[in-house]
Amino acid sequence: MRRWIRSLRGERIALTGALWLPRAEVQDQVRQRGGFSVGANVTGDTTVLVKGESERWKYGDYGIKERRAAQLIRKGVFISLLNEAEFRKLMEKRKPARVADRVAGQPVQWLAPATERQFQRAANKEGPLDREHSAFGRVEQGYLRSILFGNFEHAKCSFCGRRLPVGLLVAAHLKARSECTRRERLDAENIVIPMCLLGCDVLYERGLITVDGRGRILCSDAQPFPALNAVLRGLRKRKCSGWKKARAEYFKWHLTQRYQGHAAAV
């Protein structure tokens, strides 16, 4: 994906939200600079989506056009999102415009499908990876997410069972990535399951929840924090929807190496 846009020549531009000029005038200026206005909708021909202002977007609604752009990026269409300030800089000052690194709330490289070869290069890196901010981490997460979520916009967390936008779910390693062998890191079908960013991902990572050999969720013993205990009670006795025999060894590693509860609870 591009990081900068230096010219509008040949670009196919869609607009969303209120801009600093009337839309018709912006479209005329785009054409004067060698670009094309592709109409009201974001399509497979769109190369740039320019995002203006809208009161709705302050409350988590990214708008139909930006969501459509995210859908197309998942399918391999290269669409760059420009915020109004960057687009205006390009139009008025002829300076390069920085492409937004997120579309519909998700890192672009989580949306853009990584190739298997790119994934294998990332998997060759040992140790932990920042899955959102490191280059290899974004590639790895993007590939694993494509396996878990495909083109769906919503999915369920394997622990709490809540159906959420995929931007609030991660492809979480069952066995800590830093402890995985190369073979395990490449086991894309089994090494990760969907976990939500509303708590389940960090609870699993910290060993406060785990899964036993029959797929039951186990929760750590009473903690000295009522709010934490309330969350754990909501997960206790649930079944992990991501459990299957092919993942049993990864769950077992977490149970024996990271879980903060009693072994007798198994």
Stockholm file with secondary structure:
# STOCKHOLM 1.0

chainA/1-266         MRRWIRSLRGERIALTGALWLPRAEVQDQVRQRGGFSVGANVTGDTTVLVKGESERWKYGDYGIKERRAAQLIRKGVFISLLNEAEFRKLMEKRKPARVADRVAGQPVQWLAPATERQFQRAANKEGPLDREHSAFGRVEQGYLRSILFGNFEHAKCSFCGRRLPVGLLVAAHLKARSECTRRERLDAENIVIPMCLLGCDVLYERGLITVDGRGRILCSDAQPFPALNAVLRGLRKRKCSGWKKARAEYFKWHLTQRYQGHAAAV
#=GR chainA/1-266 SS CCSEECCCTTCEEEEESBCSSCHHHHHHHHHHTTCEECCSSCCTTCCEEEECBCGGGGGTCCCHHHHHHHHHHHTTCCCEEEEHHHHHHHHHHCCCEECCSEETTEEHHHHSCCCHHHHHHHHTSCSCCCTTTSHHHHHHHHHHHHHHHTTCSEEECTTTCCEEEGGGEEEEESSCGGGCCHHHHTCTTTSEEEEETTTHHHHHHTTSEEECTTSBEEECSCCSCHHHHHHHHHHTTCBCTTCCGGGHHHHHHHHHHTCCSCGGGC
#=GC SS_cons         CCSEECCCTTCEEEEESBCSSCHHHHHHHHHHTTCEECCSSCCTTCCEEEECBCGGGGGTCCCHHHHHHHHHHHTTCCCEEEEHHHHHHHHHHCCCEECCSEETTEEHHHHSCCCHHHHHHHHTSCSCCCTTTSHHHHHHHHHHHHHHHTTCSEEECTTTCCEEEGGGEEEEESSCGGGCCHHHHTCTTTSEEEEETTTHHHHHHTTSEEECTTSBEEECSCCSCHHHHHHHHHHTTCBCTTCCGGGHHHHHHHHHHTCCSCGGGC
//
